[in-house]
Amino acid sequence: MSSDPWSIAGSRSTGRAARWMRDHQRVARDSLIFVSQRFWTSALVWLLIGIALALPGGLYLVQTNLAAMSDRWEGRPGITVYLQVDADAQVGRALRDQLSEDPDVERVTLIGADAALAEFEKFTGVTDALAHLKRNPLPASLRVVMKGDTRPEQFEALATRLRAEAGVDEVSVEKTWLERVQAMTAVVRRMSWVLAATFAVGAILVTATSVRLAIEARLAELQVMKLVGATDSYIRRPFLYFGLLYGLGGGIAGAMLISAVLGILEAPLAALLGSYGQSLDPRGLNAAFFGVLVFSGGALGIAGALLAARQRLTHLQIL
């Protein structure tokens, strides 16, 4: 009775895959033991890689939240028209109706003097002091939101016309603030890319140095393995696991650093945004962000291990 050649080939392939998996499990376990036995050295490597990942990651979060702040400001220029303190209420209503008919204006909101005073009391907490005033020192105002397709010359023309209206004391253009936020977002975005590239190289070098020390510690063993016929990939394999463990630990350390910094800054940031009438709603800080951070750390760790193994082992003519 002849055996089925396909069954024999399949059994051999399955056996090789099983041996390959067992060998990887053994190497991963030995690498984990090696790293844990040198905990403080490993912790220092994790901290260095974590800092290298946390800085560009933190800048990414800053850029994301600056962009979100710009979007919450509707991404369009606005005008605030302050009326004279003694202006009649009819002046504000007439100006509101006039602006509502302007084709370049999307929305107009009239804020009366009493409403402005109530809002001022809410944010400053000086109710007792204001109670002694004989008259309301705050004027009525109009909040004008322009349409998104408004050209700059139309915007400036409207602001100039409003300044000439009777009963208008001051016209505040908010486009400048928005443009500054958008310019700051662009600067932070480019800076994050530059720092990401710079610190990625730093993380690779830190991992490469640590793996190189591990190679030196096992140099005699590696020479014996090469003499008995071990393949190049077999010799490199433990050090790739070292790099992976260092990188993953660095990614977790970076995530912890970012979380700690955000926890420290949460209260003052909430107070700052509250003064602008906005709430603290962090964007980008989610499981996907932390997953990318840890994955990036692992990839950089493997890259550093490959660099160290190629340089040191090739130089010794083991590979």
Secondary structure, DSSP 8 states (H G I E B T S, - for coil): ----HHHHHHHHHHHHHHHHHHHHHHHHHHHHHHHHHTHHHHHHHHHHHHHHHHHHHHHHHHHHHHHHHHHHTTTS-EEEEEE-TT--HHHHHHHHHHHHT-TTEEEEEEE-HHHHHHHHHHHH--HHHHHT-SS-----EEEEEE-TT--HHHHHHHHHHHHTSTTEEEEEE-HHHHHHHHHHHHHHHHHHHHHHHHHHHHHHHHHHHHHHHHHHHTHHHHHHHHHTT--HHHHHHHHHHHHHHHHHHHHHHHHHHHHHHHHHHHHHHHHHHHHTT------S-SHHHHHHHHHHHHHHHHHHHHHHHHHHHHHTT--
